[in-house]
């Protein structure tokens, strides 16, 4: 374990390669599982991935 927030890791991975649909789906799934649906919607509607 790195001690880092897994959501940040998935978010950064997708942000750095936003053409990879699989990364986007992984990130969205993890946001929804973490009860962060609003953040999920904001990220994917606007393209803003701020932490």
C-alpha positions as a Python dict, from the first residue, in 0.01 Angstrom:
ca = {
    (1, 'X'): (0, 0, 0),
    (2, 'X'): (118, 349, -78),
    (3, 'X'): (-80, 527, 192),
    (4, 'X'): (-244, 741, -77),
    (5, 'X'): (-617, 781, -128),
    (6, 'X'): (-721, 522, -389),
    (7, 'X'): (-971, 767, -539),
    (8, 'X'): (-689, 1012, -608),
    (9, 'X'): (-486, 739, -773),
    (10, 'X'): (-774, 637, -1001),
    (11, 'X'): (-858, 1000, -1070),
    (12, 'X'): (-501, 1086, -1165),
    (13, 'X'): (-473, 776, -1382),
    (14, 'X'): (-783, 875, -1576),
    (15, 'X'): (-695, 1245, -1589),
    (16, 'X'): (-355, 1160, -1738),
    (17, 'X'): (-511, 933, -2001),
    (18, 'X'): (-870, 1052, -2046),
    (19, 'X'): (-900, 874, -2382),
    (20, 'X'): (-889, 541, -2200),
    (21, 'X'): (-1254, 454, -2143),
    (22, 'X'): (-1165, 170, -1909),
    (23, 'X'): (-986, 412, -1675),
    (24, 'X'): (-1289, 642, -1681),
    (25, 'X'): (-1527, 361, -1597),
    (26, 'X'): (-1302, 241, -1313),
    (27, 'X'): (-1285, 593, -1170),
    (28, 'X'): (-1661, 649, -1204),
    (29, 'X'): (-1736, 316, -1040),
    (30, 'X'): (-1510, 394, -745),
    (31, 'X'): (-1659, 741, -702),
    (32, 'X'): (-2009, 596, -698),
    (33, 'X'): (-1909, 323, -453),
    (34, 'X'): (-1762, 590, -226),
    (35, 'X'): (-2097, 773, -231),
    (36, 'X'): (-1954, 1061, -435),
    (37, 'X'): (-2211, 1069, -712),
    (38, 'X'): (-2208, 1450, -738),
    (39, 'X'): (-1834, 1451, -790),
    (40, 'X'): (-1870, 1176, -1048),
    (41, 'X'): (-2132, 1372, -1240),
    (42, 'X'): (-1930, 1694, -1223),
    (43, 'X'): (-1610, 1527, -1343),
    (44, 'X'): (-1766, 1356, -1640),
    (45, 'X'): (-2003, 1634, -1747),
    (46, 'X'): (-1751, 1917, -1726),
    (47, 'X'): (-1418, 1740, -1764),
    (48, 'X'): (-1292, 1904, -1443),
    (49, 'X'): (-1101, 1661, -1227),
    (50, 'X'): (-996, 1891, -944),
    (51, 'X'): (-915, 1725, -616),
}
